[in-house]
Amino acid sequence: IRGISMVDPNTLKRLLDRERQAFRERNPRSAAAYAEAKGRLFGGVPMTWMNKTAAGFPLYLAGARGARVSDVDGHEYVDLCLGDTGAMAGHSPQATVDAVAERFGVLGGATVMMPTEDAAWVGGELGRRFGVPYWSFSLTATDANRWAIRLARAVTGRPKILVNSYCYHGSVDEVLLVVGPDGEQVSRDGNVGAPVDPTVTSRVVEFNDLDGLERELAYGDVAAVLMEPALTNIGIVLPEPGYLAGVRELTRRYGSLLINDETHTFSAGPGGCTAAWGLTPDIVTIGKAVGGGIPSGGYGLSAEVAARLEGMSGLDLIDMGGVGGTLAGNALSVAAMRATLEHVLTAAAFDRMITLAGRFTEGVQQVIDEHGLPWSVTQLGARAEYRFTSPAPRDGGESNAAADPDLDDYLHVYLANRGVLLTPFHNMALMCPATTEADVDRHQEVFATAVAELVA
Ligand code: PMP
């Protein structure tokens, strides 16, 4: 029996080898495409993270629609990965496809350096959902965070950004640090070409740790706390009662802005955790799902932050001052956001998605209970994730300590070999408007047999 997951390592190794072998046999065309790309793409993949594969090579996409993905070997999958949230609206949702075709094909024009009327509609709708009225667009959540951080520094005149340990907010220089084993603040392992040690630009505390937060804010040099209302990139870690209210109170008391990154926690409802839990951040950032699969993102500013920025002189927000991008807010991206928000990720869709995630969570919990495993499953709206420790971790450090890469790989390959995709990097399942009860039940059935074989 190994670690806290209570799994026999020999059994796990034998089953993982068997499943990887089956994966290779099932997917000859993906294997060949990967071999072919090796000499032409750095790392053999379009983006280096695509080498995060449980079985040695990635599946190659043929097509995707709704909650279904098919690969080049002709297999169809129930997709619970949904592009790690980028496709929370479902793959190629019809309303978004139509709006994109109209904008790009019929009317014409994607990147023209002219606004479209869709943009104000999207700003108004995001304002209504997330409670912050003034929006600006990006093409990724990473850029939304980078630009929000710059604005927060400008407004407060303070240098540092505070984040939670084992957060992820994109490839943003300021966020790549963790609380180390002795409580010290350190760069994340493997931080590639960091411009400076992140402890120079940032502070980091564990999630759910208000004492730690107060200690760090008391230095008086924190421009903004950048956080997810629930951690989602180290398993799901939910806030304890009073934690988020405490964060808001402390940030106000010490003069730091609060930025909620809702890129993943958008799963909590039409206005993310911000609306679902009545939060009042100064800035909200978002990306991924908001454009229904077309690169999109943005940041929303409170009236107060917007007014303070507008009252400042010497900020170059027009040209080369460090905020913005040529293609940000382009007509195609904005048309996609409008269609996705207006017709796809609606309140009614969230109701269904959240009910399905509840069904998923109950099913997984049943399997855990049946075998008496010390594992946990946590739901956040339309998303749920299992973790190999119980009770569910209360911060990023605890959750990181419960990681078991071989067990992750085993479940991922086992499920993929039987037509179910989970998110690489996570044991995460996300529901989209097209997901069905049968899809959830398919996962349940396969997960149950994967676990039964493991503990047999
Ligand atoms: N914020 C959060 C909370 C995320 O999970 C991610 C990506 N996983 C990002 C920002 C960055 O998104 P992107 O890589 O699309 O820029």
Residues whose N, C-alpha, C, O or C-beta is under 5 A from the ligand:
A	BS01	PMP	T140 A141 T142 D143 Y168 H169 G170 D261 T263 H264 G287
